[in-house]
Amino acid sequence: MNKNIKKIPLSHFHLIKKPTMNDFEYISEWLTDAYNNHKELKGYALYHNLNSFIHDAFVEHTVFVIRHKEKAVAFLTFSPPKDGIKITFRAVCVNPNFLRMGLATYLHKSAIKHYQKRGCLVAELWNVCRESYKLGISMGFIQKREKNKSDEVSMVKILVDTRKQNYNAKIRFVVWNDCYADTNTKPFYSWSLNFLRDKKPIIRSIDFEWTVGIIKDNKVVYSYIAKHFFDIFPIGGNYIYIDENKAKMILESIKL
């Protein structure tokens, strides 16, 4: 942060959920400095994309901005849930003169609150750098478990209370940690499909190719590859989502 700039209370900033191209033009003036002054961003491709996906976010209204004295000093781009359950945060950047004032955290929390009211259940930080990783941890995100490891790191936060693991229920939805897994082995995940008392949904990030199934009375009665299993993946990503209605549909489909 510039030593000549005093820390400004958050109440002096204004969140803009429908920024204009004037905001984009002003951001264009300081984004290069933000990139050049950042210790970690050499080679971090997100910040080279001012005139591609960052510009597109302003056109498509998938960006929140923070203004100070009518000038845009921070922004957050994202992919909204649309017909799915997940919001994915893609790039956050703050004018170098306004760092360490909580603006990045405020942008993320504001977007989460906004889309939670519209049914969003999962938030994901995509391809995070070290500073974004620290930010995610501070907001309760955890590193996403990836079957196929890569240099990209994503983080996830489930925004609602979810069903706890249960390996003893009479009828269970289960996940084996492999494609075409040996279903005689112990499942990696297991949840009761009885929603009479516990109305919490099943939400879990998994690889599309893992094997899922139903166990009744400790016997596997149905199993298949996850991506073909009764549309348990909502639109927009590899998150299993099973609520009470989906559980009924699954059990009726296999006549249990």
Secondary structure, DSSP 8 states (H G I E B T S, - for coil): --TTS----GGGSEEESS--HHHHHHHHHHHHHHHHT-SS-TT-GGGG-IIIIIHHHHHHT-EEEEEETTEEEEEEEEE--TTSSEEEEEEEEE-GGGTTSSHHHHHHHHHHHHHHTTT--EEEE-S--HHHHHHHHHTT-EE---SS--S---EEEE-S------SS-SEEEEEESSTT--TTS--SEEEE---SS----EEEE--TTSEEEEEETTEEEEEEEGGGSTT-S-TTSSEEEE-HHHHHHHHHHTT-
